[in-house]
Amino acid sequence: MPDKDDWRRQGQEAYLLGLTFQRKPYTKYRESWDHDHWDFCGQKLAEFAVDGALHEGYATEDNDRWVCPECFEDFRGEFKWQLQ
Ligand SMILES: [Zn+2]
């Protein structure tokens, strides 16, 4: 489990606790956005691999929240995430 003062922590327990995730390629949450940022590490996330952006990871069913594979493994136990 990452340290209590891990730099990726930004109060996510307020909205990410106990959610169910699915592994999938990124799809835009809104048509006007061309990219998004992962929760936790804030890396860029895009529909295509541009500028080294990751384009696959773990998302909630409504595609509102995205967690990259590395952060998913690091935080899944602590946040009690389910994998669908
Ligand atoms: Zn990450």
PDB file of the backbone (N, CA, C, O) and the ligand in Angstrom, with CONECT records:
HET     ZN  A 101       1
ATOM      1  N   MET A   1       0.856  -1.206   0.000  1.00  0.00           N
ATOM      2  CA  MET A   1       0.000   0.000   0.000  1.00  0.00           C
ATOM      3  C   MET A   1       0.890   1.253   0.000  1.00  0.00           C
ATOM      4  O   MET A   1       1.852   1.330   0.764  1.00  0.00           O
ATOM      5  N   PRO A   2       0.573   2.217  -0.843  1.00  0.00           N
ATOM      6  CA  PRO A   2       1.385   3.450  -0.882  1.00  0.00           C
ATOM      7  C   PRO A   2       1.360   4.214   0.445  1.00  0.00           C
ATOM      8  O   PRO A   2       0.412   4.104   1.222  1.00  0.00           O
ATOM      9  N   ASP A   3       2.410   4.982   0.685  1.00  0.00           N
ATOM     10  CA  ASP A   3       2.502   5.772   1.915  1.00  0.00           C
ATOM     11  C   ASP A   3       1.319   6.703   2.100  1.00  0.00           C
ATOM     12  O   ASP A   3       0.656   7.102   1.143  1.00  0.00           O
ATOM     13  N   LYS A   4       1.078   7.035   3.347  1.00  0.00           N
ATOM     14  CA  LYS A   4       0.016   7.996   3.672  1.00  0.00           C
ATOM     15  C   LYS A   4       0.239   9.348   2.990  1.00  0.00           C
ATOM     16  O   LYS A   4      -0.714  10.062   2.677  1.00  0.00           O
ATOM     17  N   ASP A   5       1.505   9.684   2.766  1.00  0.00           N
ATOM     18  CA  ASP A   5       1.791  10.983   2.130  1.00  0.00           C
ATOM     19  C   ASP A   5       2.207  10.813   0.671  1.00  0.00           C
ATOM     20  O   ASP A   5       2.875  11.680   0.108  1.00  0.00           O
ATOM     21  N   ASP A   6       1.815   9.702   0.061  1.00  0.00           N
ATOM     22  CA  ASP A   6       2.097   9.496  -1.363  1.00  0.00           C
ATOM     23  C   ASP A   6       1.575  10.702  -2.143  1.00  0.00           C
ATOM     24  O   ASP A   6       0.467  11.181  -1.902  1.00  0.00           O
ATOM     25  N   TRP A   7       2.389  11.182  -3.078  1.00  0.00           N
ATOM     26  CA  TRP A   7       2.033  12.409  -3.812  1.00  0.00           C
ATOM     27  C   TRP A   7       0.759  12.283  -4.639  1.00  0.00           C
ATOM     28  O   TRP A   7       0.153  13.288  -5.010  1.00  0.00           O
ATOM     29  N   ARG A   8       0.356  11.050  -4.925  1.00  0.00           N
ATOM     30  CA  ARG A   8      -0.843  10.875  -5.753  1.00  0.00           C
ATOM     31  C   ARG A   8      -2.138  11.063  -4.970  1.00  0.00           C
ATOM     32  O   ARG A   8      -3.207  11.208  -5.563  1.00  0.00           O
ATOM     33  N   ARG A   9      -2.048  11.062  -3.655  1.00  0.00           N
ATOM     34  CA  ARG A   9      -3.259  11.205  -2.839  1.00  0.00           C
ATOM     35  C   ARG A   9      -3.770  12.644  -2.865  1.00  0.00           C
ATOM     36  O   ARG A   9      -3.037  13.583  -2.555  1.00  0.00           O
ATOM     37  N   GLN A  10      -5.048  12.800  -3.241  1.00  0.00           N
ATOM     38  CA  GLN A  10      -5.659  14.137  -3.278  1.00  0.00           C
ATOM     39  C   GLN A  10      -7.100  14.060  -2.795  1.00  0.00           C
ATOM     40  O   GLN A  10      -7.990  14.705  -3.350  1.00  0.00           O
ATOM     41  N   GLY A  11      -7.315  13.278  -1.774  1.00  0.00           N
ATOM     42  CA  GLY A  11      -8.668  13.177  -1.225  1.00  0.00           C
ATOM     43  C   GLY A  11      -9.606  12.310  -2.037  1.00  0.00           C
ATOM     44  O   GLY A  11     -10.823  12.483  -1.960  1.00  0.00           O
ATOM     45  N   GLN A  12      -9.066  11.375  -2.820  1.00  0.00           N
ATOM     46  CA  GLN A  12      -9.910  10.544  -3.678  1.00  0.00           C
ATOM     47  C   GLN A  12     -10.884   9.655  -2.911  1.00  0.00           C
ATOM     48  O   GLN A  12     -11.874   9.185  -3.472  1.00  0.00           O
ATOM     49  N   GLU A  13     -10.603   9.423  -1.627  1.00  0.00           N
ATOM     50  CA  GLU A  13     -11.518   8.562  -0.875  1.00  0.00           C
ATOM     51  C   GLU A  13     -12.927   9.157  -0.801  1.00  0.00           C
ATOM     52  O   GLU A  13     -13.887   8.452  -0.487  1.00  0.00           O
ATOM     53  N   ALA A  14     -13.047  10.456  -1.089  1.00  0.00           N
ATOM     54  CA  ALA A  14     -14.361  11.107  -1.075  1.00  0.00           C
ATOM     55  C   ALA A  14     -15.244  10.647  -2.236  1.00  0.00           C
ATOM     56  O   ALA A  14     -16.469  10.715  -2.136  1.00  0.00           O
ATOM     57  N   TYR A  15     -14.652  10.188  -3.321  1.00  0.00           N
ATOM     58  CA  TYR A  15     -15.476   9.819  -4.470  1.00  0.00           C
ATOM     59  C   TYR A  15     -15.095   8.509  -5.137  1.00  0.00           C
ATOM     60  O   TYR A  15     -15.768   8.083  -6.076  1.00  0.00           O
ATOM     61  N   LEU A  16     -14.042   7.863  -4.679  1.00  0.00           N
ATOM     62  CA  LEU A  16     -13.620   6.624  -5.343  1.00  0.00           C
ATOM     63  C   LEU A  16     -13.761   5.369  -4.491  1.00  0.00           C
ATOM     64  O   LEU A  16     -13.505   4.264  -4.970  1.00  0.00           O
ATOM     65  N   LEU A  17     -14.159   5.524  -3.260  1.00  0.00           N
ATOM     66  CA  LEU A  17     -14.216   4.389  -2.354  1.00  0.00           C
ATOM     67  C   LEU A  17     -15.275   3.376  -2.784  1.00  0.00           C
ATOM     68  O   LEU A  17     -16.427   3.733  -3.028  1.00  0.00           O
ATOM     69  N   GLY A  18     -14.871   2.111  -2.872  1.00  0.00           N
ATOM     70  CA  GLY A  18     -15.822   1.026  -3.104  1.00  0.00           C
ATOM     71  C   GLY A  18     -16.459   0.972  -4.480  1.00  0.00           C
ATOM     72  O   GLY A  18     -17.490   0.320  -4.645  1.00  0.00           O
ATOM     73  N   LEU A  19     -15.885   1.633  -5.469  1.00  0.00           N
ATOM     74  CA  LEU A  19     -16.469   1.620  -6.809  1.00  0.00           C
ATOM     75  C   LEU A  19     -16.119   0.334  -7.551  1.00  0.00           C
ATOM     76  O   LEU A  19     -15.207  -0.400  -7.170  1.00  0.00           O
ATOM     77  N   THR A  20     -16.868   0.086  -8.615  1.00  0.00           N
ATOM     78  CA  THR A  20     -16.605  -1.056  -9.469  1.00  0.00           C
ATOM     79  C   THR A  20     -15.982  -0.558 -10.770  1.00  0.00           C
ATOM     80  O   THR A  20     -16.491   0.369 -11.399  1.00  0.00           O
ATOM     81  N   PHE A  21     -14.883  -1.180 -11.162  1.00  0.00           N
ATOM     82  CA  PHE A  21     -14.163  -0.764 -12.363  1.00  0.00           C
ATOM     83  C   PHE A  21     -14.157  -1.868 -13.409  1.00  0.00           C
ATOM     84  O   PHE A  21     -14.283  -3.055 -13.108  1.00  0.00           O
ATOM     85  N   GLN A  22     -14.006  -1.428 -14.638  1.00  0.00           N
ATOM     86  CA  GLN A  22     -13.836  -2.347 -15.759  1.00  0.00           C
ATOM     87  C   GLN A  22     -12.581  -1.922 -16.500  1.00  0.00           C
ATOM     88  O   GLN A  22     -12.310  -0.730 -16.639  1.00  0.00           O
ATOM     89  N   ARG A  23     -11.817  -2.897 -16.976  1.00  0.00           N
ATOM     90  CA  ARG A  23     -10.652  -2.550 -17.782  1.00  0.00           C
ATOM     91  C   ARG A  23     -11.121  -2.291 -19.203  1.00  0.00           C
ATOM     92  O   ARG A  23     -11.815  -3.121 -19.789  1.00  0.00           O
ATOM     93  N   LYS A  24     -10.749  -1.151 -19.757  1.00  0.00           N
ATOM     94  CA  LYS A  24     -11.193  -0.828 -21.108  1.00  0.00           C
ATOM     95  C   LYS A  24     -10.344   0.265 -21.733  1.00  0.00           C
ATOM     96  O   LYS A  24      -9.634   0.993 -21.039  1.00  0.00           O
ATOM     97  N   PRO A  25     -10.429   0.369 -23.070  1.00  0.00           N
ATOM     98  CA  PRO A  25      -9.754   1.473 -23.737  1.00  0.00           C
ATOM     99  C   PRO A  25     -10.511   2.763 -23.448  1.00  0.00           C
ATOM    100  O   PRO A  25     -11.733   2.748 -23.295  1.00  0.00           O
ATOM    101  N   TYR A  26      -9.813   3.841 -23.376  1.00  0.00           N
ATOM    102  CA  TYR A  26     -10.428   5.130 -23.075  1.00  0.00           C
ATOM    103  C   TYR A  26     -11.427   5.556 -24.145  1.00  0.00           C
ATOM    104  O   TYR A  26     -11.155   5.466 -25.343  1.00  0.00           O
ATOM    105  N   THR A  27     -12.568   6.013 -23.698  1.00  0.00           N
ATOM    106  CA  THR A  27     -13.510   6.668 -24.604  1.00  0.00           C
ATOM    107  C   THR A  27     -13.895   7.988 -23.960  1.00  0.00           C
ATOM    108  O   THR A  27     -14.006   8.084 -22.738  1.00  0.00           O
ATOM    109  N   LYS A  28     -14.093   8.978 -24.768  1.00  0.00           N
ATOM    110  CA  LYS A  28     -14.353  10.324 -24.260  1.00  0.00           C
ATOM    111  C   LYS A  28     -15.637  10.389 -23.440  1.00  0.00           C
ATOM    112  O   LYS A  28     -16.669   9.826 -23.806  1.00  0.00           O
ATOM    113  N   TYR A  29     -15.534  11.078 -22.345  1.00  0.00           N
ATOM    114  CA  TYR A  29     -16.694  11.251 -21.471  1.00  0.00           C
ATOM    115  C   TYR A  29     -17.642  12.282 -22.085  1.00  0.00           C
ATOM    116  O   TYR A  29     -18.863  12.134 -22.022  1.00  0.00           O
ATOM    117  N   ARG A  30     -17.073  13.308 -22.670  1.00  0.00           N
ATOM    118  CA  ARG A  30     -17.868  14.301 -23.391  1.00  0.00           C
ATOM    119  C   ARG A  30     -17.243  14.485 -24.763  1.00  0.00           C
ATOM    120  O   ARG A  30     -16.023  14.419 -24.917  1.00  0.00           O
ATOM    121  N   GLU A  31     -18.081  14.712 -25.744  1.00  0.00           N
ATOM    122  CA  GLU A  31     -17.610  14.787 -27.125  1.00  0.00           C
ATOM    123  C   GLU A  31     -16.585  15.905 -27.334  1.00  0.00           C
ATOM    124  O   GLU A  31     -15.722  15.802 -28.206  1.00  0.00           O
ATOM    125  N   SER A  32     -16.678  16.956 -26.548  1.00  0.00           N
ATOM    126  CA  SER A  32     -15.796  18.109 -26.756  1.00  0.00           C
ATOM    127  C   SER A  32     -14.393  17.921 -26.173  1.00  0.00           C
ATOM    128  O   SER A  32     -13.508  18.743 -26.409  1.00  0.00           O
ATOM    129  N   TRP A  33     -14.193  16.862 -25.428  1.00  0.00           N
ATOM    130  CA  TRP A  33     -12.876  16.661 -24.826  1.00  0.00           C
ATOM    131  C   TRP A  33     -12.055  15.744 -25.710  1.00  0.00           C
ATOM    132  O   TRP A  33     -12.563  14.746 -26.221  1.00  0.00           O
ATOM    133  N   ASP A  34     -10.801  16.075 -25.890  1.00  0.00           N
ATOM    134  CA  ASP A  34      -9.981  15.130 -26.644  1.00  0.00           C
ATOM    135  C   ASP A  34      -9.065  14.321 -25.746  1.00  0.00           C
ATOM    136  O   ASP A  34      -8.459  13.343 -26.184  1.00  0.00           O
ATOM    137  N   HIS A  35      -8.967  14.721 -24.519  1.00  0.00           N
ATOM    138  CA  HIS A  35      -8.207  13.888 -23.591  1.00  0.00           C
ATOM    139  C   HIS A  35      -8.658  14.163 -22.163  1.00  0.00           C
ATOM    140  O   HIS A  35      -9.453  15.067 -21.908  1.00  0.00           O
ATOM    141  N   ASP A  36      -8.149  13.389 -21.266  1.00  0.00           N
ATOM    142  CA  ASP A  36      -8.555  13.468 -19.872  1.00  0.00           C
ATOM    143  C   ASP A  36      -7.299  13.193 -19.042  1.00  0.00           C
ATOM    144  O   ASP A  36      -6.214  13.002 -19.591  1.00  0.00           O
ATOM    145  N   HIS A  37      -7.453  13.174 -17.752  1.00  0.00           N
ATOM    146  CA  HIS A  37      -6.309  12.833 -16.914  1.00  0.00           C
ATOM    147  C   HIS A  37      -6.703  11.747 -15.940  1.00  0.00           C
ATOM    148  O   HIS A  37      -7.827  11.711 -15.438  1.00  0.00           O
ATOM    149  N   TRP A  38      -5.762  10.867 -15.684  1.00  0.00           N
ATOM    150  CA  TRP A  38      -6.015   9.784 -14.744  1.00  0.00           C
ATOM    151  C   TRP A  38      -6.178  10.337 -13.345  1.00  0.00           C
ATOM    152  O   TRP A  38      -5.526  11.308 -12.960  1.00  0.00           O
ATOM    153  N   ASP A  39      -7.046   9.711 -12.602  1.00  0.00           N
ATOM    154  CA  ASP A  39      -7.097  10.020 -11.186  1.00  0.00           C
ATOM    155  C   ASP A  39      -5.762   9.548 -10.596  1.00  0.00           C
ATOM    156  O   ASP A  39      -5.072   8.724 -11.195  1.00  0.00           O
ATOM    157  N   PHE A  40      -5.418  10.054  -9.467  1.00  0.00           N
ATOM    158  CA  PHE A  40      -4.164   9.747  -8.786  1.00  0.00           C
ATOM    159  C   PHE A  40      -2.967  10.384  -9.488  1.00  0.00           C
ATOM    160  O   PHE A  40      -2.549  11.470  -9.086  1.00  0.00           O
ATOM    161  N   CYS A  41      -2.401   9.763 -10.510  1.00  0.00           N
ATOM    162  CA  CYS A  41      -1.124  10.267 -11.019  1.00  0.00           C
ATOM    163  C   CYS A  41      -1.289  11.433 -11.986  1.00  0.00           C
ATOM    164  O   CYS A  41      -0.317  12.144 -12.241  1.00  0.00           O
ATOM    165  N   GLY A  42      -2.484  11.659 -12.536  1.00  0.00           N
ATOM    166  CA  GLY A  42      -2.695  12.809 -13.404  1.00  0.00           C
ATOM    167  C   GLY A  42      -2.037  12.718 -14.769  1.00  0.00           C
ATOM    168  O   GLY A  42      -1.949  13.718 -15.483  1.00  0.00           O
ATOM    169  N   GLN A  43      -1.573  11.531 -15.139  1.00  0.00           N
ATOM    170  CA  GLN A  43      -1.008  11.379 -16.479  1.00  0.00           C
ATOM    171  C   GLN A  43      -2.093  11.620 -17.513  1.00  0.00           C
ATOM    172  O   GLN A  43      -3.286  11.531 -17.223  1.00  0.00           O
ATOM    173  N   LYS A  44      -1.657  11.925 -18.713  1.00  0.00           N
ATOM    174  CA  LYS A  44      -2.597  12.184 -19.797  1.00  0.00           C
ATOM    175  C   LYS A  44      -3.168  10.869 -20.329  1.00  0.00           C
ATOM    176  O   LYS A  44      -2.506   9.831 -20.353  1.00  0.00           O
ATOM    177  N   LEU A  45      -4.405  10.963 -20.745  1.00  0.00           N
ATOM    178  CA  LEU A  45      -5.174   9.803 -21.180  1.00  0.00           C
ATOM    179  C   LEU A  45      -5.885  10.224 -22.457  1.00  0.00           C
ATOM    180  O   LEU A  45      -6.560  11.253 -22.479  1.00  0.00           O
ATOM    181  N   ALA A  46      -5.745   9.452 -23.504  1.00  0.00           N
ATOM    182  CA  ALA A  46      -6.325   9.853 -24.781  1.00  0.00           C
ATOM    183  C   ALA A  46      -6.868   8.645 -25.523  1.00  0.00           C
ATOM    184  O   ALA A  46      -6.550   7.503 -25.192  1.00  0.00           O
ATOM    185  N   GLU A  47      -7.691   8.910 -26.531  1.00  0.00           N
ATOM    186  CA  GLU A  47      -8.255   7.800 -27.295  1.00  0.00           C
ATOM    187  C   GLU A  47      -7.188   7.117 -28.154  1.00  0.00           C
ATOM    188  O   GLU A  47      -7.306   5.939 -28.491  1.00  0.00           O
ATOM    189  N   PHE A  48      -6.176   7.857 -28.490  1.00  0.00           N
ATOM    190  CA  PHE A  48      -5.084   7.271 -29.259  1.00  0.00           C
ATOM    191  C   PHE A  48      -3.789   7.562 -28.528  1.00  0.00           C
ATOM    192  O   PHE A  48      -3.718   8.499 -27.732  1.00  0.00           O
ATOM    193  N   ALA A  49      -2.789   6.783 -28.785  1.00  0.00           N
ATOM    194  CA  ALA A  49      -1.519   6.957 -28.079  1.00  0.00           C
ATOM    195  C   ALA A  49      -0.771   8.171 -28.615  1.00  0.00           C
ATOM    196  O   ALA A  49       0.116   8.037 -29.459  1.00  0.00           O
ATOM    197  N   VAL A  50      -1.122   9.332 -28.134  1.00  0.00           N
ATOM    198  CA  VAL A  50      -0.441  10.568 -28.532  1.00  0.00           C
ATOM    199  C   VAL A  50       0.388  11.089 -27.370  1.00  0.00           C
ATOM    200  O   VAL A  50      -0.011  10.961 -26.212  1.00  0.00           O
ATOM    201  N   ASP A  51       1.518  11.664 -27.668  1.00  0.00           N
ATOM    202  CA  ASP A  51       2.399  12.235 -26.645  1.00  0.00           C
ATOM    203  C   ASP A  51       2.640  11.280 -25.493  1.00  0.00           C
ATOM    204  O   ASP A  51       2.754  11.699 -24.341  1.00  0.00           O
ATOM    205  N   GLY A  52       2.716  10.010 -25.803  1.00  0.00           N
ATOM    206  CA  GLY A  52       2.964   9.045 -24.740  1.00  0.00           C
ATOM    207  C   GLY A  52       1.783   8.837 -23.807  1.00  0.00           C
ATOM    208  O   GLY A  52       1.928   8.222 -22.751  1.00  0.00           O
ATOM    209  N   ALA A  53       0.607   9.347 -24.189  1.00  0.00           N
ATOM    210  CA  ALA A  53      -0.563   9.174 -23.330  1.00  0.00           C
ATOM    211  C   ALA A  53      -0.997   7.720 -23.312  1.00  0.00           C
ATOM    212  O   ALA A  53      -0.982   7.041 -24.339  1.00  0.00           O
ATOM    213  N   LEU A  54      -1.376   7.261 -22.159  1.00  0.00           N
ATOM    214  CA  LEU A  54      -1.930   5.921 -22.040  1.00  0.00           C
ATOM    215  C   LEU A  54      -3.352   5.936 -22.582  1.00  0.00           C
ATOM    216  O   LEU A  54      -4.060   6.931 -22.428  1.00  0.00           O
ATOM    217  N   HIS A  55      -3.777   4.854 -23.209  1.00  0.00           N
ATOM    218  CA  HIS A  55      -5.142   4.843 -23.712  1.00  0.00           C
ATOM    219  C   HIS A  55      -5.939   3.629 -23.254  1.00  0.00           C
ATOM    220  O   HIS A  55      -7.000   3.335 -23.806  1.00  0.00           O
ATOM    221  N   GLU A  56      -5.440   2.934 -22.262  1.00  0.00           N
ATOM    222  CA  GLU A  56      -6.233   1.849 -21.693  1.00  0.00           C
ATOM    223  C   GLU A  56      -5.997   1.798 -20.197  1.00  0.00           C
ATOM    224  O   GLU A  56      -4.885   2.018 -19.719  1.00  0.00           O
ATOM    225  N   GLY A  57      -7.046   1.508 -19.476  1.00  0.00           N
ATOM    226  CA  GLY A  57      -6.897   1.425 -18.028  1.00  0.00           C
ATOM    227  C   GLY A  57      -8.194   0.972 -17.399  1.00  0.00           C
ATOM    228  O   GLY A  57      -8.958   0.227 -18.012  1.00  0.00           O
ATOM    229  N   TYR A  58      -8.451   1.414 -16.184  1.00  0.00           N
ATOM    230  CA  TYR A  58      -9.633   0.993 -15.448  1.00  0.00           C
ATOM    231  C   TYR A  58     -10.579   2.169 -15.284  1.00  0.00           C
ATOM    232  O   TYR A  58     -10.174   3.255 -14.870  1.00  0.00           O
ATOM    233  N   ALA A  59     -11.858   1.938 -15.615  1.00  0.00           N
ATOM    234  CA  ALA A  59     -12.833   3.014 -15.551  1.00  0.00           C
ATOM    235  C   ALA A  59     -14.106   2.541 -14.864  1.00  0.00           C
ATOM    236  O   ALA A  59     -14.421   1.351 -14.845  1.00  0.00           O
ATOM    237  N   THR A  60     -14.828   3.503 -14.301  1.00  0.00           N
ATOM    238  CA  THR A  60     -16.140   3.192 -13.768  1.00  0.00           C
ATOM    239  C   THR A  60     -17.083   2.974 -14.951  1.00  0.00           C
ATOM    240  O   THR A  60     -16.759   3.342 -16.080  1.00  0.00           O
ATOM    241  N   GLU A  61     -18.232   2.386 -14.698  1.00  0.00           N
ATOM    242  CA  GLU A  61     -19.121   2.010 -15.786  1.00  0.00           C
ATOM    243  C   GLU A  61     -19.548   3.209 -16.633  1.00  0.00           C
ATOM    244  O   GLU A  61     -19.749   3.066 -17.839  1.00  0.00           O
ATOM    245  N   ASP A  62     -19.690   4.386 -16.024  1.00  0.00           N
ATOM    246  CA  ASP A  62     -20.104   5.576 -16.774  1.00  0.00           C
ATOM    247  C   ASP A  62     -18.914   6.330 -17.386  1.00  0.00           C
ATOM    248  O   ASP A  62     -19.088   7.417 -17.938  1.00  0.00           O
ATOM    249  N   ASN A  63     -17.718   5.761 -17.291  1.00  0.00           N
ATOM    250  CA  ASN A  63     -16.504   6.374 -17.837  1.00  0.00           C
ATOM    251  C   ASN A  63     -16.173   7.723 -17.201  1.00  0.00           C
ATOM    252  O   ASN A  63     -15.472   8.537 -17.801  1.00  0.00           O
ATOM    253  N   ASP A  64     -16.662   7.954 -16.021  1.00  0.00           N
ATOM    254  CA  ASP A  64     -16.420   9.232 -15.363  1.00  0.00           C
ATOM    255  C   ASP A  64     -15.047   9.257 -14.689  1.00  0.00           C
ATOM    256  O   ASP A  64     -14.373  10.287 -14.665  1.00  0.00           O
ATOM    257  N   ARG A  65     -14.649   8.116 -14.148  1.00  0.00           N
ATOM    258  CA  ARG A  65     -13.390   8.061 -13.413  1.00  0.00           C
ATOM    259  C   ARG A  65     -12.459   7.056 -14.043  1.00  0.00           C
ATOM    260  O   ARG A  65     -12.863   5.947 -14.391  1.00  0.00           O
ATOM    261  N   TRP A  66     -11.215   7.449 -14.189  1.00  0.00           N
ATOM    262  CA  TRP A  66     -10.211   6.600 -14.814  1.00  0.00           C
ATOM    263  C   TRP A  66      -9.017   6.454 -13.908  1.00  0.00           C
ATOM    264  O   TRP A  66      -8.517   7.430 -13.350  1.00  0.00           O
ATOM    265  N   VAL A  67      -8.563   5.219 -13.765  1.00  0.00           N
ATOM    266  CA  VAL A  67      -7.377   4.946 -12.966  1.00  0.00           C
ATOM    267  C   VAL A  67      -6.423   4.126 -13.837  1.00  0.00           C
ATOM    268  O   VAL A  67      -6.832   3.134 -14.441  1.00  0.00           O
ATOM    269  N   CYS A  68      -5.184   4.527 -13.902  1.00  0.00           N
ATOM    270  CA  CYS A  68      -4.229   3.810 -14.755  1.00  0.00           C
ATOM    271  C   CYS A  68      -3.869   2.475 -14.111  1.00  0.00           C
ATOM    272  O   CYS A  68      -4.053   2.299 -12.906  1.00  0.00           O
ATOM    273  N   PRO A  69      -3.358   1.533 -14.904  1.00  0.00           N
ATOM    274  CA  PRO A  69      -3.077   0.192 -14.379  1.00  0.00           C
ATOM    275  C   PRO A  69      -2.162   0.197 -13.161  1.00  0.00           C
ATOM    276  O   PRO A  69      -2.373  -0.572 -12.223  1.00  0.00           O
ATOM    277  N   GLU A  70      -1.165   1.045 -13.168  1.00  0.00           N
ATOM    278  CA  GLU A  70      -0.234   1.071 -12.037  1.00  0.00           C
ATOM    279  C   GLU A  70      -0.917   1.568 -10.766  1.00  0.00           C
ATOM    280  O   GLU A  70      -0.769   0.960  -9.706  1.00  0.00           O
ATOM    281  N   CYS A  71      -1.658   2.657 -10.862  1.00  0.00           N
ATOM    282  CA  CYS A  71      -2.337   3.188  -9.681  1.00  0.00           C
ATOM    283  C   CYS A  71      -3.451   2.242  -9.231  1.00  0.00           C
ATOM    284  O   CYS A  71      -3.727   2.120  -8.038  1.00  0.00           O
ATOM    285  N   PHE A  72      -4.084   1.576 -10.193  1.00  0.00           N
ATOM    286  CA  PHE A  72      -5.133   0.638  -9.828  1.00  0.00           C
ATOM    287  C   PHE A  72      -4.573  -0.455  -8.920  1.00  0.00           C
ATOM    288  O   PHE A  72      -5.162  -0.785  -7.891  1.00  0.00           O
ATOM    289  N   GLU A  73      -3.446  -1.003  -9.310  1.00  0.00           N
ATOM    290  CA  GLU A  73      -2.825  -2.050  -8.491  1.00  0.00           C
ATOM    291  C   GLU A  73      -2.394  -1.500  -7.134  1.00  0.00           C
ATOM    292  O   GLU A  73      -2.533  -2.179  -6.116  1.00  0.00           O
ATOM    293  N   ASP A  74      -1.879  -0.287  -7.116  1.00  0.00           N
ATOM    294  CA  ASP A  74      -1.392   0.293  -5.867  1.00  0.00           C
ATOM    295  C   ASP A  74      -2.506   0.584  -4.863  1.00  0.00           C
ATOM    296  O   ASP A  74      -2.323   0.421  -3.657  1.00  0.00           O
ATOM    297  N   PHE A  75      -3.652   1.011  -5.366  1.00  0.00           N
ATOM    298  CA  PHE A  75      -4.699   1.500  -4.458  1.00  0.00           C
ATOM    299  C   PHE A  75      -5.934   0.617  -4.348  1.00  0.00           C
ATOM    300  O   PHE A  75      -6.814   0.900  -3.534  1.00  0.00           O
ATOM    301  N   ARG A  76      -6.023  -0.432  -5.136  1.00  0.00           N
ATOM    302  CA  ARG A  76      -7.284  -1.198  -5.193  1.00  0.00           C
ATOM    303  C   ARG A  76      -7.687  -1.798  -3.844  1.00  0.00           C
ATOM    304  O   ARG A  76      -8.868  -1.815  -3.497  1.00  0.00           O
ATOM    305  N   GLY A  77      -6.707  -2.288  -3.089  1.00  0.00           N
ATOM    306  CA  GLY A  77      -7.029  -2.892  -1.802  1.00  0.00           C
ATOM    307  C   GLY A  77      -7.537  -1.861  -0.813  1.00  0.00           C
ATOM    308  O   GLY A  77      -8.553  -2.062  -0.147  1.00  0.00           O
ATOM    309  N   GLU A  78      -6.827  -0.775  -0.731  1.00  0.00           N
ATOM    310  CA  GLU A  78      -7.188   0.284   0.202  1.00  0.00           C
ATOM    311  C   GLU A  78      -8.549   0.895  -0.122  1.00  0.00           C
ATOM    312  O   GLU A  78      -9.312   1.206   0.792  1.00  0.00           O
ATOM    313  N   PHE A  79      -8.864   1.072  -1.392  1.00  0.00           N
ATOM    314  CA  PHE A  79     -10.120   1.698  -1.783  1.00  0.00           C
ATOM    315  C   PHE A  79     -11.250   0.694  -2.014  1.00  0.00           C
ATOM    316  O   PHE A  79     -12.365   1.066  -2.383  1.00  0.00           O
ATOM    317  N   LYS A  80     -10.941  -0.580  -1.791  1.00  0.00           N
ATOM    318  CA  LYS A  80     -11.958  -1.640  -1.907  1.00  0.00           C
ATOM    319  C   LYS A  80     -12.655  -1.649  -3.264  1.00  0.00           C
ATOM    320  O   LYS A  80     -13.880  -1.743  -3.346  1.00  0.00           O
ATOM    321  N   TRP A  81     -11.865  -1.551  -4.317  1.00  0.00           N
ATOM    322  CA  TRP A  81     -12.444  -1.561  -5.654  1.00  0.00           C
ATOM    323  C   TRP A  81     -12.806  -2.970  -6.072  1.00  0.00           C
ATOM    324  O   TRP A  81     -12.114  -3.932  -5.738  1.00  0.00           O
ATOM    325  N   GLN A  82     -13.897  -3.078  -6.806  1.00  0.00           N
ATOM    326  CA  GLN A  82     -14.303  -4.334  -7.418  1.00  0.00           C
ATOM    327  C   GLN A  82     -13.907  -4.275  -8.878  1.00  0.00           C
ATOM    328  O   GLN A  82     -13.923  -3.210  -9.496  1.00  0.00           O
ATOM    329  N   LEU A  83     -13.554  -5.419  -9.423  1.00  0.00           N
ATOM    330  CA  LEU A  83     -13.235  -5.495 -10.839  1.00  0.00           C
ATOM    331  C   LEU A  83     -14.340  -6.292 -11.521  1.00  0.00           C
ATOM    332  O   LEU A  83     -14.653  -7.408 -11.106  1.00  0.00           O
ATOM    333  N   GLN A  84     -14.921  -5.727 -12.554  1.00  0.00           N
ATOM    334  CA  GLN A  84     -16.050  -6.379 -13.210  1.00  0.00           C
ATOM    335  C   GLN A  84     -15.577  -7.206 -14.387  1.00  0.00           C
ATOM    336  O   GLN A  84     -16.389  -7.832 -15.067  1.00  0.00           O
TER     337      GLN A  84
HETATM  338 ZN    ZN A 101      -1.735   6.387 -12.420  1.00  0.00          ZN2+
END
